[in-house]
Amino acid sequence: MRFSKSIPSYIKITDETYIGVKSESLPLKVIKGKKSLGRVLIMFPGASPKAEEHPSMHFLASVLANIGFDVYIPRIPLLKELNVLEGNIPYLQKAYEEILNRDDVGKKLVSCMGVSYGGALVLKASLAGSMAKNPPHSIITYGTIYDIQTGLDFLISGKINIKGVEVKIKPHEWGMIVALHNFLPNVDVGYDTKNIQRILKLRVQDKNDDVDKELEALSKTEQELIQNILDANITPEIKRIIDIVLKEKIDDFNGISPESWAHKISNKVFIMHGANDDMVPYTQSIQLAESIKESELFISYLYEHNEIAPKHSFIHKFNELRRLTCYIKSIIKHHEN
């Protein structure tokens, strides 16, 4: 109940590699516990410069390893660069294929998990290639998107509709940074955005000191615009830019938005989301579950996008952990069946 992200010493985390799409050697984290029960889970990270090194991924993997899963976390190069577009699909499929061919995986049942944008990309990857030929036993998504267009609308307004009631919350700044980092280079907003693009690239690489130095060299107008982007303060100019992105890049949105193709998925899919998520509204996972026939939905009132939500009572946490335990048991039961 006190919750700690410390990883027990008996959980073994090793650094290995796998062969990527371009025959390059890519990092692969392998996490195993004291006793393997023949359960295999491939965890695909979301859009993060920390990629397979993300502490939250390691913590979750160690928890799963403690109950008999062998967990593999491959680096997906484009996601590490915060590119969330369809170019990721061949990398996901290649990683899946390479891990399936490992001697320590063999013919064991393999499930996949995708986090945030990675969840939508895993679902898209499952429709073709190696993941369609040898389907994962199940797919788990956490905090993933359903429709990027409405997701961007949320980043602008902070509004979500919950059972007919409009609720407004402060969106997480990372969502805006990821969106503009992906699409700003490919749209014309009426002026040169190279300075904005350069600083966004530094920010997604977690080079915050360099961001501050670059900002100092710009005009006051550009400083204010970029700082508002970094803080997710939606000024009229930022809303204008997002509207241009939505209009000109709609085809790209459709490619990575499960709304367009989720109905084609035949895999068993377990969909999880935090009700307090301020980057991707949990209503997106509700819509995703409604579109996938073989799906089970779990909304946690304990978690945010990647952290435990603060300021909850002991009773609330206990009840949420009980619900979460039951849901995880259903995932394991499916995996064992």
Buried (B, 14 or more C-beta within 10 A) or exposed (E): EEEEEEBEEEBEBEEEEBBBBEEEEBBBBBBBBEEBBBBBBBBBBBBBBBBBBBEBBBBBBBBBBBEBBBBBBBBBBBBBBBBBBBEBBBBBBBBBBBBBEBEEBEEBBBBBBBBBBBBBBBBBBBBEBBBEEEBBBBBBBBBBBBBBBBBBBBBBEBEBEEEEEEEEEEBBBBBBBBBBBBBBEEBEBEEEBEBBBBBBBBBBBEBEEBBEEBBEEBEEEBBBBBEBBBEBEBEEBBEEBBEBBBEBBEEBBBBBBBBBBBEEBEBBBBBBBBBBBBBBBBBBBBBBBEBBEEBBBBBBBBBBBBEBBEEBEEEEBEBBBEBBEEBBEEBBEBBEE
